[in-house]
Amino acid sequence: MFASSGGAVIALELVARHPEQLHTVVAHEPPSPTLQPDSAHVRATMEEVTAAYRTRGIGPAVEIFSDLIRSGPPPAPVGQPTPEMLEEMARTQGNMDLFFGPYVLAIARYEPDYAALRAVSCRVVAAVGDESRGELAHDGGLGLAERLGTPAVVFPGAHGGFGSHAAEFAAKLREVLEG
């Protein structure tokens, strides 16, 4: 199984509960707060994202979330979303309600069972993107590798490398799954 981002967090729970149903799980850049160097800050900020979405709308939630997922100063001022971004967000409002509501909150509050993950019969591979160093999800992949006592496997691209570097990413995934 391959799972990325929040899906990787969900995959970790599947592994902990039903390892006999899996052979190999590649958890690509799980953004779980417990995998972060400053887990309390990440958890609080993820909860702030949901609160901002509920009380002030998508613009403030996106701004807080955007600041959280990258470390250091942003490459360009984040500011408010452009009218085009807001139009796109309005089109996908149902997804935003899920993402900035219960999804981000569930990720923020989830505590993986690391002892169970280290003891499972299936192989759990922590993965990161080679272009996402210093970002929240990359740090999550490194944190998972550390907690499992294994090296992180580096995949092409950034957090969405499976889309931006599809062919190279697929080749690396095949290599990992066969290995």
C-alpha positions in Angstrom: 0.0 0.0 0.0 1.1 3.5 -0.8 -0.4 6.4 1.2 0.7 10.1 1.2 0.1 13.0 3.6 -3.0 12.5 5.7 -3.6 9.2 3.9 -0.3 8.0 5.3 -1.5 8.8 8.8 -4.6 6.7 8.1 -2.4 3.9 6.7 -0.4 3.8 10.0 -3.6 3.2 11.9 -4.5 0.4 9.5 -1.1 -1.2 10.0 -1.4 -1.0 13.7 -4.9 -2.6 13.7 -4.6 -5.1 10.8 -1.0 -5.8 10.0 -1.9 -9.3 8.7 -3.8 -7.8 5.8 -0.7 -6.0 4.5 2.7 -6.9 3.2 4.3 -3.4 2.8 3.1 0.1 3.6 4.8 3.1 2.2 3.9 6.1 4.4 4.9 9.1 2.4 5.2 12.3 4.4 2.7 11.8 7.2 2.0 15.2 8.8 1.1 13.9 12.2 2.0 16.3 15.0 3.5 13.6 17.1 6.1 13.1 14.4 7.2 16.7 14.5 10.1 18.3 16.6 7.5 20.7 18.2 4.4 18.5 18.3 2.5 20.8 20.7 2.9 23.8 18.4 1.9 21.8 15.3 -1.2 20.3 17.0 -2.3 23.7 18.3 -1.8 25.3 14.9 -3.8 22.5 13.2 -6.6 23.1 15.7 -6.4 26.8 15.0 -6.8 26.1 11.2 -10.1 24.4 11.9 -11.3 27.1 14.3 -10.4 29.8 11.8 -12.2 28.0 9.0 -15.3 27.7 11.1 -15.4 31.2 12.4 -13.6 33.4 9.8 -13.8 31.4 6.6 -11.5 29.8 4.1 -9.0 32.7 3.6 -7.7 32.8 7.1 -7.7 29.0 7.4 -5.6 28.7 4.2 -3.2 31.4 5.4 -2.6 29.7 8.7 -2.3 26.3 7.1 0.1 27.6 4.4 2.3 29.1 7.1 2.3 25.8 9.0 3.2 23.4 6.2 6.4 25.1 5.3 9.2 26.1 7.6 11.0 29.4 7.5 9.7 32.4 5.6 7.4 31.8 2.6 8.9 32.3 -0.8 6.5 35.1 -1.5 4.0 36.8 0.8 1.1 34.5 1.5 -1.6 37.2 2.2 -5.2 36.5 1.3 -6.1 34.1 -1.5 -6.5 35.7 -4.9 -10.0 36.0 -6.4 -9.2 33.1 -8.7 -8.1 31.0 -5.7 -11.3 31.9 -3.9 -13.4 31.0 -6.9 -11.7 27.6 -7.2 -12.2 27.0 -3.4 -15.9 27.9 -3.7 -16.2 25.2 -6.4 -14.8 22.7 -4.1 -16.4 23.9 -0.9 -17.6 20.4 0.1 -14.0 19.2 0.0 -12.9 22.2 2.0 -15.6 21.6 4.6 -14.2 18.1 5.1 -10.5 19.0 4.8 -10.4 22.1 7.1 -13.1 20.6 9.4 -12.9 17.1 10.7 -9.9 15.9 8.6 -7.3 18.4 9.8 -8.7 18.1 13.4 -8.5 14.3 13.3 -4.9 14.4 12.0 -4.1 17.0 14.7 -5.4 14.7 17.5 -4.2 11.4 16.2 -1.6 9.5 18.3 0.0 6.6 16.4 0.8 3.5 18.3 4.6 3.4 17.6 5.2 0.3 19.7 2.6 -1.6 17.6 4.1 -0.2 14.4 7.5 -1.4 15.3 6.2 -4.9 16.2 4.0 -5.6 13.1 4.7 -8.4 10.7 4.4 -6.3 7.6 7.0 -3.8 6.5 6.4 -0.1 7.1 8.5 2.3 5.0 8.8 5.9 6.0 9.1 8.1 2.9 9.9 11.7 2.1 10.3 13.8 -1.0 13.7 15.0 -2.1 12.3 18.5 -2.8 10.3 19.0 0.4 13.1 19.3 3.0 12.1 21.6 5.8 8.4 21.2 5.3 6.0 19.9 7.9 5.1 16.6 6.0 8.8 15.9 5.2 9.7 16.3 8.9 6.8 13.9 9.6 8.4 11.3 7.3 11.7 11.7 9.0 10.1 11.5 12.5 8.4 8.3 11.5 11.7 6.8 10.3 13.3 7.7 13.6 10.5 6.2 15.6 10.6 3.0 13.6 14.4 2.8 13.7 14.7 2.7 9.9 16.1 5.1 7.3 13.6 7.3 5.4 13.4 6.4 1.7 13.7 9.5 -0.5 11.3 9.8 -3.4 11.5 12.2 -6.4 9.7 15.5 -6.1 8.1 17.3 -3.2 5.0 16.5 -1.2 3.1 15.9 -4.4 5.9 14.2 -6.2 3.7 11.4 -7.4 2.0 13.9 -9.7 4.9 16.2 -10.6 7.4 13.4 -11.1 5.0 10.6 -11.9 7.3 8.3 -13.9 10.3 8.6 -11.6 8.1 8.3 -8.5 6.4 5.2 -9.9 9.8 3.6 -10.6 11.0 4.3 -7.0 7.7 3.0 -5.6 8.0 -0.2 -7.6 11.6 -0.6 -6.3 10.5 -0.1 -2.7 7.6 -2.4 -3.0 9.7 -5.2 -4.6 12.5 -4.7 -2.1 
